[in-house]
Amino acid sequence: MTYLEAIILGIIQGLTEFLPVSSSGHLELAKVLMGDETVPKESLTFTVVLHFATALSTLLVFRKEVAQIFKGLFQFQWNEEFQFSLKILISMVPAVIIGLLFEEQLESFFGGQVVLVGAMLLVTALLLLMADKAKTTVKEVSYGNALVVGIAQAIAMLPGISRSGATISTSVLLKIDRVKAARFSFLMVVPLIFGKIAKDVLGGELLIESSQMIPTVAGFLAAFFSGLLACKWMLSLVKMSKLYYFSIYCALIGIVAILSVLGN
């Protein structure tokens, strides 16, 4: 992978992690277009590194909220911050279970599975269309809702299913306030990404070849800075209920991806 390719993939990750169009799906399609020849495990490693970059972007954008959560946690009281943290933990359970039990199967999906990505983008398009038509969105995130949204996040581990799209759409369909749904969606993935990084580092699985170290760093930085812009943009778009346009985009990209394979 060249420096330019890594930077392009980093920008794609940064923009599409927060916009509801599937970052992993776009990364896989971009790798195919670039003729990337990495094996699925190496491809997934690079994807995880880029996700780590956007997780840091999330922490920076929501630094005040994160600081409040930690402050509330260390008060050791049944306060709003402690309850929010508990809901985040509940939302993590489905993805943790899937990630631990089916890690090898998930890795196999990250190796140029264009038809799968296209099909999952169509699913994302349908979710976004349904959420865009939701009218009443005034509820808080309950413990039960946190688990349901967590299941949506686990399903979004498939490339082509937008994580932010699936979790925000599910929240909105559960009549949760749009802004609070976006906030919960962006924060709930951070512990999972840090956990995945820690697991791979401690297990000696996060191995990057020396020749790919600088391109990987370049991709990381590109994902971080583009992620900062996309996160703030997405928050404003959710407030204005503009998910319909992303639904059309996902449907078009999904159809093109599928036809590109079937036509050969």
C-alpha positions in Angstrom: 0.0 0.0 0.0 1.4 3.4 -1.0 1.3 6.6 1.1 -1.3 8.1 -1.2 -3.6 5.0 -1.0 -3.3 5.0 2.8 -4.2 8.7 3.0 -7.2 8.2 0.7 -8.4 5.3 2.7 -7.9 7.3 5.9 -10.0 10.2 4.6 -12.7 7.7 3.5 -12.7 6.2 7.0 -12.8 9.6 8.7 -15.7 10.8 6.6 -17.8 7.6 6.4 -17.3 6.5 10.1 -19.7 9.3 11.2 -21.8 9.8 8.0 -24.3 6.9 7.8 -22.8 5.2 4.7 -20.7 2.4 6.2 -17.0 3.2 6.7 -16.0 -0.5 6.5 -18.0 -1.0 3.3 -16.4 2.0 1.6 -12.9 0.9 2.7 -13.5 -2.6 1.2 -14.8 -1.2 -2.1 -11.9 1.4 -2.2 -9.3 -1.4 -1.6 -10.8 -3.4 -4.5 -10.7 -0.4 -6.8 -7.1 0.3 -5.8 -6.1 -3.3 -6.4 -5.2 -3.9 -2.8 -3.8 -7.4 -2.4 -3.6 -7.7 1.4 -5.0 -10.9 3.0 -8.2 -10.5 5.0 -6.4 -10.4 8.4 -4.0 -7.7 7.3 -6.9 -5.8 5.7 -8.8 -6.0 9.0 -5.8 -4.8 10.9 -5.5 -1.6 8.8 -9.3 -1.1 9.2 -9.0 -1.4 13.0 -6.2 1.2 13.1 -8.3 3.6 11.1 -11.2 3.0 13.4 -8.9 3.8 16.3 -8.2 7.2 14.7 -11.9 8.0 14.4 -12.4 6.9 18.0 -9.9 9.5 19.1 -11.8 12.0 16.9 -15.0 11.2 18.8 -13.3 11.7 22.2 -12.0 15.1 21.1 -15.4 16.2 19.8 -17.2 15.0 22.9 -14.4 15.8 25.4 -16.7 17.8 27.7 -19.3 15.0 27.8 -16.6 12.3 28.4 -15.1 14.4 31.2 -18.5 14.8 32.8 -19.1 11.0 32.6 -15.8 10.2 34.3 -16.4 12.9 36.9 -19.8 11.4 37.7 -18.4 7.8 37.7 -15.8 8.6 40.4 -18.5 10.2 42.6 -19.7 6.6 43.1 -23.3 7.6 43.1 -26.4 6.6 41.2 -26.3 9.8 39.1 -27.0 10.5 35.5 -23.4 10.0 34.4 -23.2 6.6 36.1 -26.5 5.5 34.5 -25.3 6.7 31.1 -22.1 4.7 31.5 -24.1 1.6 32.4 -26.2 2.0 29.3 -23.0 2.2 27.2 -21.7 -1.1 28.8 -25.1 -2.8 28.1 -24.9 -1.7 24.5 -21.4 -3.2 24.2 -22.5 -6.8 25.2 -23.9 -8.0 21.8 -20.8 -6.8 19.8 -18.4 -8.2 22.4 -20.1 -11.6 22.2 -20.1 -11.7 18.4 -16.5 -10.4 18.2 -15.2 -13.0 20.6 -17.1 -16.0 19.3 -17.0 -15.3 15.5 -13.7 -13.3 15.1 -12.4 -15.6 12.3 -15.7 -15.6 10.4 -15.8 -11.8 10.6 -12.2 -11.5 9.3 -13.3 -13.5 6.2 -15.7 -10.7 5.3 -12.8 -8.2 5.0 -11.2 -9.3 1.8 -13.0 -7.8 -1.2 -16.5 -9.2 -0.7 -18.0 -6.7 -3.1 -21.5 -8.4 -3.4 -21.8 -8.7 0.4 -20.9 -5.0 0.8 -23.4 -4.0 -1.9 -26.2 -6.0 -0.3 -25.5 -4.6 3.1 -25.4 -1.1 1.7 -29.0 -1.7 0.5 -30.0 -2.8 4.0 -28.4 0.5 5.3 -30.4 2.5 2.8 -33.6 0.9 3.9 -32.8 1.6 7.6 -32.0 5.2 6.9 -35.2 5.7 4.8 -37.3 4.2 7.7 -35.6 6.4 10.3 -36.0 9.6 8.2 -39.8 9.1 8.1 -40.0 8.7 11.9 -42.0 11.5 13.4 -42.0 11.4 17.2 -38.5 11.3 18.6 -38.5 12.6 22.2 -37.6 9.7 24.5 -34.4 9.2 26.5 -32.2 6.1 26.0 -33.5 3.4 28.4 -31.6 0.3 29.4 -33.7 -1.9 27.2 -33.2 0.5 24.3 -29.4 0.4 24.9 -29.5 -3.4 24.4 -31.5 -3.1 21.2 -29.2 -0.5 19.8 -26.3 -2.6 20.9 -27.7 -5.5 18.8 -27.9 -3.1 15.8 -24.2 -2.2 16.4 -23.2 -5.9 16.4 -25.0 -6.5 13.1 -23.1 -3.5 11.7 -19.8 -5.4 12.2 -20.6 -6.7 8.7 -19.0 -4.5 6.0 -21.7 -2.4 4.3 -23.9 -2.0 7.3 -23.3 1.5 8.5 -22.6 1.4 12.3 -23.7 5.0 12.9 -26.6 4.6 10.4 -27.8 1.3 12.0 -27.5 2.6 15.6 -29.0 6.1 15.0 -31.8 4.7 12.8 -32.6 2.0 15.4 -32.7 4.7 18.1 -34.9 7.0 16.1 -37.3 4.1 15.3 -37.4 3.5 19.1 -38.6 7.2 19.3 -35.4 8.4 21.0 -34.5 12.0 20.6 -32.3 12.4 17.4 -29.5 14.4 19.0 -29.3 12.1 22.0 -29.4 9.1 19.6 -26.4 10.5 17.7 -24.5 11.2 20.9 -25.1 7.7 22.2 -24.2 6.2 18.9 -20.9 7.9 18.6 -19.8 7.3 22.2 -21.0 3.7 22.5 -18.4 2.5 19.9 -15.4 4.1 21.6 -14.9 1.5 24.4 -15.3 -1.3 21.8 -12.5 0.0 19.5 -10.2 0.6 22.4 -10.9 -2.9 23.7 -10.2 -4.4 20.3 -6.9 -2.5 20.0 -5.9 -3.6 23.5 -6.9 -7.3 22.8 -4.8 -7.3 19.6 -1.8 -5.6 21.1 -1.7 -7.9 24.2 -2.3 -11.0 22.0 0.4 -10.0 19.6 -2.1 -9.9 16.7 -1.7 -6.2 15.8 1.3 -6.7 13.6 2.2 -4.1 11.0 5.0 -4.8 8.6 7.9 -2.3 8.8 7.3 -1.3 5.1 3.7 -0.5 5.9 4.4 1.5 9.1 4.6 5.0 7.6 1.6 4.5 5.2 -0.4 3.2 8.2 0.5 6.3 10.2 -0.4 8.5 7.3 -3.8 6.8 7.0 -4.3 7.1 10.8 -3.7 10.9 10.7 -5.9 11.3 7.6 -8.7 9.4 9.4 -8.3 11.4 12.6 -8.6 14.9 11.0 -11.3 14.1 8.5 -13.2 12.4 11.3 -13.2 15.6 13.3 -15.0 17.4 10.5 -17.4 14.6 9.7 -18.5 14.1 13.3 -19.5 17.7 13.8 -21.2 17.7 10.4 -23.2 14.6 11.1 -24.5 16.0 14.4 -26.0 19.0 12.5 -27.4 16.8 9.8 -29.2 14.5 12.4 -30.8 17.6 13.9 -32.2 18.6 10.5 -33.4 15.0 9.7 -31.4 14.8 6.5 -30.9 11.0 6.5 -33.0 10.5 3.3 -30.1 11.7 1.1 -27.7 9.2 2.6 -30.3 6.5 1.9 -30.3 7.3 -1.8 -26.5 7.4 -1.8 -26.2 4.0 -0.1 -28.7 2.4 -2.4 -26.9 3.7 -5.5 -23.5 2.6 -4.4 -24.9 -0.8 -3.3 -26.5 -1.4 -6.7 -23.4 -0.3 -8.6 -21.2 -2.6 -6.4 -23.4 -5.7 -7.0 -23.8 -5.0 -10.8 -20.0 -4.5 -11.2 -19.5 -8.1 -10.0 -22.5 -9.7 -11.7 -21.6 -8.0 -15.0 -18.2 -9.6 -15.2 
